[in-house]
């Protein structure tokens, strides 16, 4: 079964770029996520942390 798939993949021209593209997208996503986590303000994290436990009247106050 693997030989059948491998043979079909070898016949497609330019297919060797797709694993590289997917690896680059994977790393860019997690690097972007890491940058977002590092640059997130403490006030926003505190707000999001308390959000599920707040009463409805407190939820109406917007995040500043």
Biopython code that builds the backbone (N, CA, C, O; Angstrom):
import numpy as np
from Bio.PDB.StructureBuilder import StructureBuilder

atoms = [
    (1, "UNK", "N", (0.828, -1.198, 0.000)),
    (1, "UNK", "CA", (0.000, 0.000, 0.000)),
    (1, "UNK", "C", (0.868, 1.255, 0.000)),
    (1, "UNK", "O", (0.581, 2.197, -0.739)),
    (2, "UNK", "N", (1.920, 1.287, 0.811)),
    (2, "UNK", "CA", (2.781, 2.458, 0.878)),
    (2, "UNK", "C", (3.531, 2.660, -0.435)),
    (2, "UNK", "O", (3.749, 3.796, -0.856)),
    (3, "UNK", "N", (3.923, 1.571, -1.082)),
    (3, "UNK", "CA", (4.622, 1.691, -2.365)),
    (3, "UNK", "C", (3.707, 2.318, -3.412)),
    (3, "UNK", "O", (4.166, 3.089, -4.255)),
    (4, "UNK", "N", (2.428, 1.994, -3.364)),
    (4, "UNK", "CA", (1.458, 2.552, -4.304)),
    (4, "UNK", "C", (1.343, 4.063, -4.112)),
    (4, "UNK", "O", (1.343, 4.819, -5.083)),
    (5, "UNK", "N", (1.248, 4.491, -2.879)),
    (5, "UNK", "CA", (1.133, 5.923, -2.587)),
    (5, "UNK", "C", (2.431, 6.640, -2.926)),
    (5, "UNK", "O", (2.414, 7.721, -3.515)),
    (6, "UNK", "N", (3.559, 6.036, -2.555)),
    (6, "UNK", "CA", (4.859, 6.647, -2.816)),
    (6, "UNK", "C", (5.081, 6.805, -4.317)),
    (6, "UNK", "O", (5.577, 7.841, -4.762)),
    (7, "UNK", "N", (4.724, 5.802, -5.093)),
    (7, "UNK", "CA", (4.902, 5.867, -6.541)),
    (7, "UNK", "C", (4.053, 6.994, -7.137)),
    (7, "UNK", "O", (4.524, 7.721, -8.011)),
    (8, "UNK", "N", (2.827, 7.144, -6.681)),
    (8, "UNK", "CA", (1.965, 8.220, -7.182)),
    (8, "UNK", "C", (2.502, 9.595, -6.806)),
    (8, "UNK", "O", (2.424, 10.533, -7.599)),
    (9, "UNK", "N", (3.040, 9.713, -5.613)),
    (9, "UNK", "CA", (3.575, 11.004, -5.177)),
    (9, "UNK", "C", (4.835, 11.364, -5.955)),
    (9, "UNK", "O", (5.072, 12.543, -6.221)),
    (10, "UNK", "N", (5.639, 10.389, -6.323)),
    (10, "UNK", "CA", (6.868, 10.662, -7.068)),
    (10, "UNK", "C", (6.583, 11.142, -8.485)),
    (10, "UNK", "O", (7.412, 11.823, -9.087)),
    (11, "UNK", "N", (5.436, 10.797, -9.012)),
    (11, "UNK", "CA", (5.116, 11.193, -10.382)),
    (11, "UNK", "C", (4.575, 12.611, -10.488)),
    (11, "UNK", "O", (4.472, 13.152, -11.589)),
    (12, "UNK", "N", (4.226, 13.222, -9.356)),
    (12, "UNK", "CA", (3.697, 14.586, -9.362)),
    (12, "UNK", "C", (4.875, 15.556, -9.320)),
    (12, "UNK", "O", (5.708, 15.494, -8.415)),
    (13, "UNK", "N", (4.938, 16.433, -10.284)),
    (13, "UNK", "CA", (6.032, 17.395, -10.339)),
    (13, "UNK", "C", (5.872, 18.499, -9.309)),
    (13, "UNK", "O", (4.781, 19.044, -9.140)),
    (14, "UNK", "N", (6.962, 18.831, -8.617)),
    (14, "UNK", "CA", (6.959, 19.930, -7.653)),
    (14, "UNK", "C", (6.313, 19.612, -6.323)),
    (14, "UNK", "O", (6.033, 20.521, -5.542)),
    (15, "UNK", "N", (6.070, 18.340, -6.048)),
    (15, "UNK", "CA", (5.378, 18.000, -4.799)),
    (15, "UNK", "C", (6.303, 18.097, -3.579)),
    (15, "UNK", "O", (5.820, 18.138, -2.447)),
    (16, "UNK", "N", (7.598, 18.134, -3.789)),
    (16, "UNK", "CA", (8.527, 18.176, -2.656)),
    (16, "UNK", "C", (8.450, 19.487, -1.889)),
    (16, "UNK", "O", (8.978, 19.571, -0.780)),
    (17, "UNK", "N", (7.818, 20.500, -2.433)),
    (17, "UNK", "CA", (7.715, 21.788, -1.762)),
    (17, "UNK", "C", (6.610, 21.796, -0.692)),
    (17, "UNK", "O", (6.676, 22.583, 0.252)),
    (18, "UNK", "N", (5.617, 20.944, -0.829)),
    (18, "UNK", "CA", (4.483, 20.965, 0.094)),
    (18, "UNK", "C", (4.845, 20.630, 1.541)),
    (18, "UNK", "O", (4.337, 21.299, 2.442)),
    (19, "UNK", "N", (5.689, 19.638, 1.816)),
    (19, "UNK", "CA", (6.079, 19.431, 3.220)),
    (19, "UNK", "C", (6.846, 20.612, 3.801)),
    (19, "UNK", "O", (6.714, 20.917, 4.987)),
    (20, "UNK", "N", (7.639, 21.272, 2.978)),
    (20, "UNK", "CA", (8.387, 22.435, 3.448)),
    (20, "UNK", "C", (7.439, 23.579, 3.765)),
    (20, "UNK", "O", (7.590, 24.249, 4.786)),
    (21, "UNK", "N", (6.472, 23.802, 2.903)),
    (21, "UNK", "CA", (5.489, 24.865, 3.136)),
    (21, "UNK", "C", (4.688, 24.596, 4.402)),
    (21, "UNK", "O", (4.451, 25.512, 5.189)),
    (22, "UNK", "N", (4.269, 23.361, 4.608)),
    (22, "UNK", "CA", (3.482, 23.046, 5.801)),
    (22, "UNK", "C", (4.319, 23.202, 7.073)),
    (22, "UNK", "O", (3.800, 23.635, 8.101)),
    (23, "UNK", "N", (5.599, 22.857, 7.015)),
    (23, "UNK", "CA", (6.476, 23.039, 8.173)),
    (23, "UNK", "C", (6.666, 24.522, 8.479)),
    (23, "UNK", "O", (6.656, 24.919, 9.644)),
    (24, "UNK", "N", (6.837, 25.337, 7.450)),
    (24, "UNK", "CA", (6.998, 26.774, 7.642)),
    (24, "UNK", "C", (5.723, 27.379, 8.225)),
    (24, "UNK", "O", (5.796, 28.203, 9.137)),
    (25, "UNK", "N", (4.571, 26.988, 7.722)),
    (25, "UNK", "CA", (3.297, 27.490, 8.265)),
    (25, "UNK", "C", (3.142, 27.086, 9.728)),
    (25, "UNK", "O", (2.715, 27.894, 10.553)),
    (26, "UNK", "N", (3.484, 25.847, 10.053)),
    (26, "UNK", "CA", (3.409, 25.353, 11.425)),
    (26, "UNK", "C", (4.264, 26.214, 12.358)),
    (26, "UNK", "O", (3.790, 26.663, 13.402)),
    (27, "UNK", "N", (5.519, 26.442, 11.980)),
    (27, "UNK", "CA", (6.405, 27.222, 12.841)),
    (27, "UNK", "C", (6.005, 28.691, 12.905)),
    (27, "UNK", "O", (6.109, 29.304, 13.967)),
    (28, "UNK", "N", (5.551, 29.268, 11.799)),
    (28, "UNK", "CA", (5.114, 30.656, 11.830)),
    (28, "UNK", "C", (3.906, 30.849, 12.739)),
    (28, "UNK", "O", (3.808, 31.853, 13.444)),
    (29, "UNK", "N", (2.991, 29.893, 12.721)),
    (29, "UNK", "CA", (1.824, 29.977, 13.603)),
    (29, "UNK", "C", (2.241, 29.986, 15.066)),
    (29, "UNK", "O", (1.774, 30.822, 15.840)),
    (30, "UNK", "N", (3.119, 29.058, 15.452)),
    (30, "UNK", "CA", (3.503, 28.985, 16.862)),
    (30, "UNK", "C", (4.447, 30.109, 17.270)),
    (30, "UNK", "O", (4.446, 30.517, 18.431)),
    (31, "UNK", "N", (5.237, 30.610, 16.357)),
    (31, "UNK", "CA", (6.055, 31.779, 16.675)),
    (31, "UNK", "C", (5.153, 32.995, 16.854)),
    (31, "UNK", "O", (5.358, 33.786, 17.775)),
    (32, "UNK", "N", (4.158, 33.152, 15.984)),
    (32, "UNK", "CA", (3.194, 34.240, 16.137)),
    (32, "UNK", "C", (2.425, 34.140, 17.443)),
    (32, "UNK", "O", (2.188, 35.147, 18.111)),
    (33, "UNK", "N", (2.037, 32.932, 17.804)),
    (33, "UNK", "CA", (1.338, 32.722, 19.068)),
    (33, "UNK", "C", (2.228, 33.065, 20.257)),
    (33, "UNK", "O", (1.763, 33.657, 21.231)),
    (34, "UNK", "N", (3.487, 32.702, 20.183)),
    (34, "UNK", "CA", (4.433, 33.020, 21.253)),
    (34, "UNK", "C", (4.621, 34.531, 21.379)),
    (34, "UNK", "O", (4.656, 35.060, 22.490)),
    (35, "UNK", "N", (4.739, 35.217, 20.267)),
    (35, "UNK", "CA", (4.866, 36.682, 20.294)),
    (35, "UNK", "C", (3.619, 37.315, 20.895)),
    (35, "UNK", "O", (3.720, 38.248, 21.692)),
    (36, "UNK", "N", (2.439, 36.814, 20.520)),
    (36, "UNK", "CA", (1.198, 37.358, 21.072)),
    (36, "UNK", "C", (1.138, 37.155, 22.587)),
    (36, "UNK", "O", (0.734, 38.059, 23.318)),
    (37, "UNK", "N", (1.535, 35.978, 23.057)),
    (37, "UNK", "CA", (1.500, 35.695, 24.497)),
    (37, "UNK", "C", (2.474, 36.595, 25.243)),
    (37, "UNK", "O", (2.152, 37.105, 26.316)),
    (38, "UNK", "N", (3.647, 36.790, 24.688)),
    (38, "UNK", "CA", (4.652, 37.615, 25.363)),
    (38, "UNK", "C", (4.235, 39.079, 25.402)),
    (38, "UNK", "O", (4.504, 39.767, 26.386)),
    (39, "UNK", "N", (3.581, 39.570, 24.346)),
    (39, "UNK", "CA", (3.233, 40.990, 24.277)),
    (39, "UNK", "C", (1.855, 41.324, 24.854)),
    (39, "UNK", "O", (1.471, 42.493, 24.891)),
    (40, "UNK", "N", (1.116, 40.324, 25.299)),
    (40, "UNK", "CA", (-0.207, 40.574, 25.858)),
    (40, "UNK", "C", (-0.077, 41.304, 27.191)),
    (40, "UNK", "O", (0.753, 40.952, 28.029)),
    (41, "UNK", "N", (-0.910, 42.322, 27.369)),
    (41, "UNK", "CA", (-0.865, 43.102, 28.599)),
    (41, "UNK", "C", (-1.434, 42.313, 29.772)),
    (41, "UNK", "O", (-2.356, 41.514, 29.611)),
    (42, "UNK", "N", (-0.879, 42.543, 30.931)),
    (42, "UNK", "CA", (-1.311, 41.871, 32.154)),
    (42, "UNK", "C", (-2.775, 42.204, 32.474)),
    (42, "UNK", "O", (-3.504, 41.352, 32.981)),
    (43, "UNK", "N", (-3.201, 43.418, 32.186)),
    (43, "UNK", "CA", (-4.575, 43.835, 32.455)),
    (43, "UNK", "C", (-5.557, 42.996, 31.641)),
    (43, "UNK", "O", (-6.607, 42.604, 32.150)),
    (44, "UNK", "N", (-5.225, 42.719, 30.388)),
    (44, "UNK", "CA", (-6.091, 41.898, 29.529)),
    (44, "UNK", "C", (-6.149, 40.456, 30.027)),
    (44, "UNK", "O", (-7.209, 39.830, 29.998)),
    (45, "UNK", "N", (-5.022, 39.933, 30.481)),
    (45, "UNK", "CA", (-4.986, 38.565, 31.004)),
    (45, "UNK", "C", (-5.827, 38.464, 32.269)),
    (45, "UNK", "O", (-6.567, 37.496, 32.448)),
    (46, "UNK", "N", (-5.719, 39.452, 33.142)),
    (46, "UNK", "CA", (-6.533, 39.457, 34.364)),
    (46, "UNK", "C", (-8.021, 39.524, 34.040)),
    (46, "UNK", "O", (-8.830, 38.840, 34.667)),
    (47, "UNK", "N", (-8.380, 40.355, 33.053)),
    (47, "UNK", "CA", (-9.778, 40.474, 32.643)),
    (47, "UNK", "C", (-10.311, 39.148, 32.112)),
    (47, "UNK", "O", (-11.400, 38.718, 32.492)),
    (48, "UNK", "N", (-9.556, 38.509, 31.246)),
    (48, "UNK", "CA", (-9.990, 37.240, 30.670)),
    (48, "UNK", "C", (-10.017, 36.124, 31.720)),
    (48, "UNK", "O", (-10.836, 35.209, 31.639)),
    (49, "UNK", "N", (-9.128, 36.207, 32.690)),
    (49, "UNK", "CA", (-9.071, 35.208, 33.756)),
    (49, "UNK", "C", (-10.329, 35.248, 34.624)),
    (49, "UNK", "O", (-10.829, 34.204, 35.043)),
    (50, "UNK", "N", (-10.834, 36.438, 34.892)),
    (50, "UNK", "CA", (-11.990, 36.596, 35.771)),
    (50, "UNK", "C", (-13.323, 36.506, 35.037)),
    (50, "UNK", "O", (-14.371, 36.395, 35.673)),
    (51, "UNK", "N", (-13.298, 36.552, 33.734)),
    (51, "UNK", "CA", (-14.514, 36.619, 32.932)),
    (51, "UNK", "C", (-15.509, 35.485, 33.204)),
    (51, "UNK", "O", (-16.695, 35.775, 33.360)),
    (52, "UNK", "N", (-15.102, 34.218, 33.269)),
    (52, "UNK", "CA", (-16.099, 33.157, 33.480)),
    (52, "UNK", "C", (-16.752, 33.182, 34.867)),
    (52, "UNK", "O", (-17.813, 32.589, 35.060)),
    (53, "UNK", "N", (-16.137, 33.854, 35.818)),
    (53, "UNK", "CA", (-16.644, 33.826, 37.191)),
    (53, "UNK", "C", (-17.415, 35.082, 37.573)),
    (53, "UNK", "O", (-17.942, 35.164, 38.682)),
    (54, "UNK", "N", (-17.492, 36.051, 36.688)),
    (54, "UNK", "CA", (-18.149, 37.314, 37.010)),
    (54, "UNK", "C", (-19.665, 37.198, 36.949)),
    (54, "UNK", "O", (-20.219, 36.314, 36.294)),
    (55, "UNK", "N", (-20.323, 38.128, 37.659)),
    (55, "UNK", "CA", (-21.775, 38.250, 37.573)),
    (55, "UNK", "C", (-22.131, 39.002, 36.300)),
    (55, "UNK", "O", (-21.265, 39.613, 35.674)),
    (56, "UNK", "N", (-23.395, 38.962, 35.916)),
    (56, "UNK", "CA", (-23.837, 39.625, 34.690)),
    (56, "UNK", "C", (-23.677, 41.141, 34.748)),
    (56, "UNK", "O", (-23.348, 41.760, 33.737)),
    (57, "UNK", "N", (-23.901, 41.739, 35.894)),
    (57, "UNK", "CA", (-23.798, 43.191, 35.977)),
    (57, "UNK", "C", (-22.351, 43.660, 35.851)),
    (57, "UNK", "O", (-22.116, 44.777, 35.391)),
    (58, "UNK", "N", (-21.400, 42.864, 36.233)),
    (58, "UNK", "CA", (-19.993, 43.229, 36.088)),
    (58, "UNK", "C", (-19.542, 43.026, 34.640)),
    (58, "UNK", "O", (-18.660, 43.737, 34.159)),
    (59, "UNK", "N", (-20.140, 42.063, 33.953)),
    (59, "UNK", "CA", (-19.770, 41.784, 32.558)),
    (59, "UNK", "C", (-20.086, 42.957, 31.641)),
    (59, "UNK", "O", (-19.463, 43.106, 30.590)),
    (60, "UNK", "N", (-21.050, 43.794, 32.028)),
    (60, "UNK", "CA", (-21.433, 44.918, 31.177)),
    (60, "UNK", "C", (-20.350, 45.979, 31.127)),
    (60, "UNK", "O", (-20.341, 46.793, 30.204)),
    (61, "UNK", "N", (-19.436, 45.998, 32.088)),
    (61, "UNK", "CA", (-18.325, 46.950, 32.064)),
    (61, "UNK", "C", (-17.335, 46.481, 31.004)),
    (61, "UNK", "O", (-16.832, 45.360, 31.072)),
    (62, "UNK", "N", (-17.061, 47.318, 30.048)),
    (62, "UNK", "CA", (-16.171, 46.953, 28.926)),
    (62, "UNK", "C", (-14.730, 46.935, 29.388)),
    (62, "UNK", "O", (-14.355, 47.601, 30.353)),
    (63, "UNK", "N", (-13.942, 46.167, 28.685)),
    (63, "UNK", "CA", (-12.502, 46.101, 28.930)),
    (63, "UNK", "C", (-11.874, 47.425, 28.514)),
    (63, "UNK", "O", (-12.132, 47.920, 27.416)),
    (64, "UNK", "N", (-11.052, 47.998, 29.385)),
    (64, "UNK", "CA", (-10.414, 49.306, 29.096)),
    (64, "UNK", "C", (-9.038, 49.085, 28.572)),
    (64, "UNK", "O", (-8.332, 50.047, 28.268)),
]
sb = StructureBuilder()
sb.init_structure("model")
sb.init_model(0)
sb.init_chain("A")
sb.init_seg("    ")
for serial, (resi, resn, name, xyz) in enumerate(atoms, 1):
    if name == "N":
        sb.init_residue(resn, " ", resi, " ")
    sb.init_atom(name, np.array(xyz, "f"), 0.0, 1.0, " ", f" {name:<3s}", serial, name[0])
structure = sb.get_structure()
